[in-house]
Amino acid sequence: MSMLQRLARLFSPGKPRDQRVLEGFADSLLQSFENYRAGLTDEMLRGPESEVADYFLELYRKEAGRLPSVVDLACAHLAKPARQELLRKTDELIRKVVVPAYARLTQRFTRRERNDFYLTAEALHGVERIGWGVAGILLGSFVVWAPFIPLWSKEWVLVFALGGLVFPNIRRVLALRRYVSELNGLVGRTDDEIWRLDLGYMTSEQATALSASAEAEDEDRLTARLAEADGQAETPPPTHKPAVKGGGR
C-alpha cells in the first residue's frame, strides 16, 4: 500500500477497503480456514469454542511462516525495529482475536449448515417443512380474514402456504449472506487494526526524524553563534592615538 493510499484510508473512515493491508494476508488466511472447515468433527462443533479455536490455530501456525516476508515487503517504509514490532503485534492480534472470533462464528454456522438450517433433527426435516407450510396457510387465512389488512383474495392463502414450505430454503440464503458479511467484517476490522499500527509506526518515525533534524539545526545555529562570539572576543579593540596639537612658532 502506497503513502497516498494510506492517507486516503485515513480520511475515508467507514468506506469499503479496496486495498488490503499486508498483501491481503488476513483475507487469504480466513479463506484458508474456510477451505479446511470441513475437517471439523461433529464432536468439536458440539464442544467448547476452545477446541475449534485450537483446530484453526494449528492451521495458522502453518501460514505464519510467510508472515515475516509479507511484513518486510509491505512495510519496507518502516525501519527494521518497527517492522519487527509490527510483526509481533500482528501475530498476537491473529492468535488472540482473529482466530477466536472466527472459531465462534464458524462453530455456530457450521453446526446449522450441517443440519440444513432446520430447527429439528434430520429425521424430522420433512415434518418441519410441512409444519411451516401449515403455518403459512394459517397466517394467510388470518391475513385474508382480518378487516384491517387490505388483502381479501383467497389466493393469498396459497402464497403464504408456499412461503411456509420454502421457508427453510429462505433461511439458508439469509444465513449464508449473514455469515459472509460477518467474515468480511472480521477481515476489514483486522486490516484496519494492522493499518493503524503501521500508520502509528510510520508517523512516529517521521516525527522522530523531524525532531532530530530540528535539534541538529538548533545545535548548528548555536555553534555558529558561539563561534561568532569567540571571534569577536579575540579581536583586540582598536587603539586611538591622541591628536597632537601643533603650537610651535
Beta strands, then each sheet from edge to edge (+ up, - down):
end
